[in-house]
Amino acid sequence: MSDCSSCMVRGRAICASLDNAELAELGRMGRRQRVKAGHTLIWEGDDVPLVANVLKGVLKLVVAATDGREQIVGLVFASDFIGRPFGKASPYSVTAMTDAEVCIYNRNSFDAFAGAHPHLQQKLLRRTLDELDRARYWMMLLGRKSATEKVASFLLEMSERLSGLGGGPEREAGFELPFGRQQIADILGLTIETTCRQLTRMRASGLLELPSRREVVIRDRGAMELAAG
């Protein structure tokens, strides 16, 4: 494992609460692993012996129905944490949407380390509560919102996660999506035709610009928030 103090997500990941000695101890427990797009790191229902910090890339959380249909129930980005500390079976699969890199820890070793460091446990609790809030919002997004509201909500969230920009209605937020429009449609439970139609309408109405297939610039954040419901 390389020096954790030089990690690209050091200040945003759960290990941000550790001092240098604690960070060095945790670093000795971990290893970095590259994950190719399309590769599944964790399978739904399996006893998972690992937990991980995401260093770069985007991974999706997927739940499968008995007939094989799949639903994306969440996305994880750089600095997010995946796996179930103090647990066993995973309630979802974790699959890379893009080439990714993760910092992997043996779950039992990580659990023992977290048990000896209450401030890390508090960080895990806060992260878990944030994920619960996102899951509840995702349920409303998929179950109650119209196609326009789904696409607008998704783009606003991506602007926060990928560009780090917030601000008021007049502030333009530009970012590059790490996946294509078919994947956006899959995430939102829409067809690709509906997704493309919504993006075209938003561009025509001045809410956003689409400089390329994956670049997005939100021109009017206030109007986009209204479109998101």
Secondary structure, 3 states (H helix, E strand, C coil): CCCHHHCCCCCCCHHHHCCHHHHHHHHHHEEEEEECCCCEEECCCCECCEEEEEEECCEEEEEECCCCCEEEEEEECCCCEECCCCCCECCCEEEECCCEEEEEEEHHHHHHHHHCCHHHHHHHHHHHHHHHHHHHHHHHHHHHCCHHHHHHHHHHHHHHHHHCCCCCCCCCEEEECCCCHHHHHHHHCCCHHHHHHHHHHHHHCCCEECCCCCEEEECCHHHHHHHCC
